[in-house]
Each structure stands twice: as structure tokens, then as C-alpha cells.
Amino acid sequence: MKLTAKHSELLQLLLWKLLTAMSFAYGCQPPTLKLTRFPGCPADPGSGWRSLQPVTEQQCAMLCAKQSWCAALSLDAASIADGIGQLGECRLFTAETALIGWNSSCGGQSGLASSDRLSSFQTEYLAARNVTVKRVHIPNNSVKIFAAFLQHQPAASSLIGCVAKCSELPACRGIVFNSSNCSLLTDYPLCRWFEQPPNSSELAVYEFHTVGTQQCFETVNLRVSDALSFDRLWAEYKTGFGTYHGNYFAGLEWLHARTSAQPSSNRFRVDLLYWNDTYIYAYYLNVLILAESTNYTVSEFTFEPGGGLHQNLFVDKNIQFQTRDRGLSTCSYGQNCAQMFQPQWHTCCHSSGPFGRYFNYPTALNVSAADRAKGIVWASNAPTNITDGHYYSFKQLEILMLT
């Protein structure tokens, strides 16, 4: 026989009467289900199962205990009493509703929840989404960039709610969750900061949760100080050099292999930090670096504006990489741009210097004419008081690839 809505309501009513009768007949106490006060109320009350007759809080708790899926309940009390306790409409909720669809502040209201059932559901929920807890150490030279990519989520007041928000956002790399404060971290180079970086000054430590198989940006090129010279020959630029947590370049062969493996779906980001700690960035999509036989020619790229950074990394397509001992620029008089301005994909010659000389403050604010264009320049983004962008050398540069 097909069960109609009316039949369903009758069955619920019979169940309620049966449980109520049993509780009075045997003097039952609330069943063994540890319930504690749960602040707030369900965001969507209609998402819960409701009793058809007013019940007491004790009876509502009994109904919840009888349902393995019930992890929380609310009782909208009416202004009547039956000699046993205040009566109201009982609503039962799943753990998912209690942890994701619950308003933490709801006019002083509260419900009851089973911490055991909530905990069990949370464990299963996080495991299914491959949520992993890591400790992230952010040093002084990166904390402002880290903060720029944290997006606070006031509507998510639980760990599961925070994870759910991250799962909805493709750019989310994971979450920072503390008590009831949820923040999503987007497009940040987490690959570099999952562990304590050696010999770095620690500013903040975050308990960080990675979510699912979310990708993170891996460092390709990083400039943070003058501790390492980037004026190097072809062999070193081919294989890479430096330390991953400091001044670093992954290598031209690494770039060729990575971009060739996914030429139409890769994503790079360039981060620049001014000396006043203002931060700008932009993206490069579908970059293709050809083999060494072409002198690692940049064959394709698409610039995608982001946070204020202009397109200066590559002057054009089909440009070779050049060091002092190998590669060609496009200068009509045969000048060696790498010898004059350090390695780069030079035309004649460049408008950015990711591999340039690192100048310290205050010299970097306006270098001498002899050092023009030799620093970590980004000509189109120099401060407005600099008449020639090649005279300003940035405080920090990082090029990253989404892996």
C-alpha cells in the first residue's frame, strides 16, 4: 500500500503516543544519550523532523535517542503546562544540520545536542574529505601576503561548516579555524610553509587544515634578500639553485618539464612586495617553456590581471632565455642583455628583473644611474614618484606555479 502524507503523520502521532505512554508507565528517565546545551537555532527549522503534538523537553530527548540519525533537537515551548513540564513543538536534526546549518546566535535560543553523535559524524565527514591538520609557520617576509589571502567566513561557526565553505570555492587551498572563527586561504604558496622553515624568523604559527585534494602554489622563484647572487651562468639556471625557504630558483629544466606536461592548463602567480609593505599580484596562464635546444624559449602565455600587478614578466612570446654565456636577445647591435642586466627572457632588453640584483633599503627606492634596470624591477608598477620604473627595486618577489 502506498504511504500517503496523511498516513505518515498518523504513524508519527502513534509513535509519539507510544513513547509517551512507555515513559509514564515505567517511570522512564531520559534515555542514555548525553545531551548538552547547544547555543543558537537551526538556520532552516523546516529541515528537522517535528512532532505532531506538544511534548516536554524530556519526551523530545527520548524521541531523539530513538533515532540513530538524530544529533540535536530544539523545543519551541508553548505557554501551556501539563503538570510534568512545559510543552512545545519538538524538532529533531541530523548532525550535518547541527554542524553546518545552525545559527550560533539566534536571539538567545538554544537546543540540545549529543556531543558523541556530533563527534562521530565530524570524524567521518572530515575523513571523507581528506582533511589534514598541519602547522604552518609564516615568517616576517611573507605574513602580509598570507593575510591578504585569508577570507573570513562569519557564517561558518564550526569546523565542518568551515570545511564545507572551502569545498565550495575552487580557489580555496585550505582553512584556518580557531574556535568559531573560520577563514579560507586562497591561492597561497602552502607547499612552502607546511613545516618549520630552517633559519627563518617566525612571526605566526597557524593550525591549518588542508581540504581534499586541493592544489597549492609551489614556489618557482623567490627573492627576499641579498644573501644569494643570481648573477649565474647557464648550467646553474638550467638545474636551479638556492634554498626553497629563502632565495631560490627551481630551474629552467623544471619549468620546461612542468609547463610541457600541462601546456593548456597551468597557472602561475607573481607576487611583488613594495618597501612600504604594499602587496600586488597577477596571474599567468597556459605558460609553455620549450626545451633547452631552443634556449628555453617562452612560447606561449596568457596574462590574467589580479591584484594590481601589470604584465612585465615576458615582453613578448618566442623569446629565448639568456645568461652571460648562452642565449640571444633581439638587440640589433648584438648587445648581451644578460651581461648588462643579469639573466632573463630578454628582448632588448627587459621590463622586469625577477633574477636581478637585490638592492637593500633605502638604495632600492631609487638606484643610481649606473645600476638602472639591474635590480628586481617591474617597470610598470614602480611608485608614481619614480619617473623611470627601472630605478625602483622591489623588496620581495615570488613566482609560483599551481601544482
Stockholm file with secondary structure:
# STOCKHOLM 1.0

chainA/1-403         MKLTAKHSELLQLLLWKLLTAMSFAYGCQPPTLKLTRFPGCPADPGSGWRSLQPVTEQQCAMLCAKQSWCAALSLDAASIADGIGQLGECRLFTAETALIGWNSSCGGQSGLASSDRLSSFQTEYLAARNVTVKRVHIPNNSVKIFAAFLQHQPAASSLIGCVAKCSELPACRGIVFNSSNCSLLTDYPLCRWFEQPPNSSELAVYEFHTVGTQQCFETVNLRVSDALSFDRLWAEYKTGFGTYHGNYFAGLEWLHARTSAQPSSNRFRVDLLYWNDTYIYAYYLNVLILAESTNYTVSEFTFEPGGGLHQNLFVDKNIQFQTRDRGLSTCSYGQNCAQMFQPQWHTCCHSSGPFGRYFNYPTALNVSAADRAKGIVWASNAPTNITDGHYYSFKQLEILMLT
#=GR chainA/1-403 SS CCCCHHHHHHHHHHHHHHHHHHHHHTTCCCCSCCEEEEESEESCGGGSEECSSCBCHHHHHHHHHHCTTEEEEEEEEEEEECSSSEEEEEEEEEHHHHHHSEESCSTTCEEEEEHHHHHHHHHHHHHHTTCEEEEEEEETTTHHHHHHTEEECTTCCSHHHHHHHHHHCTTEEEEEEETTEEEEEESCCHHHHSSCCTTCCEEEEEEEEECTTCCCEEEEEEECCSSSCCCCCHHHHHHCEECTTSSEECCHHHHHHHHHHSTTTCEEEEEEECTTCCEEEEEEEEEEECCGGGTSCEEEEEEEEEEBCCSCSCSSSSBCEEBTTBCCCCCTTCCCHHHHHCSEECSSSCSBCTTSBCCCTTGGGSCCGGGTTCBSCBGGGSCTTCSSGGGCCCSEEEEEEEC
#=GC SS_cons         CCCCHHHHHHHHHHHHHHHHHHHHHTTCCCCSCCEEEEESEESCGGGSEECSSCBCHHHHHHHHHHCTTEEEEEEEEEEEECSSSEEEEEEEEEHHHHHHSEESCSTTCEEEEEHHHHHHHHHHHHHHTTCEEEEEEEETTTHHHHHHTEEECTTCCSHHHHHHHHHHCTTEEEEEEETTEEEEEESCCHHHHSSCCTTCCEEEEEEEEECTTCCCEEEEEEECCSSSCCCCCHHHHHHCEECTTSSEECCHHHHHHHHHHSTTTCEEEEEEECTTCCEEEEEEEEEEECCGGGTSCEEEEEEEEEEBCCSCSCSSSSBCEEBTTBCCCCCTTCCCHHHHHCSEECSSSCSBCTTSBCCCTTGGGSCCGGGTTCBSCBGGGSCTTCSSGGGCCCSEEEEEEEC
//
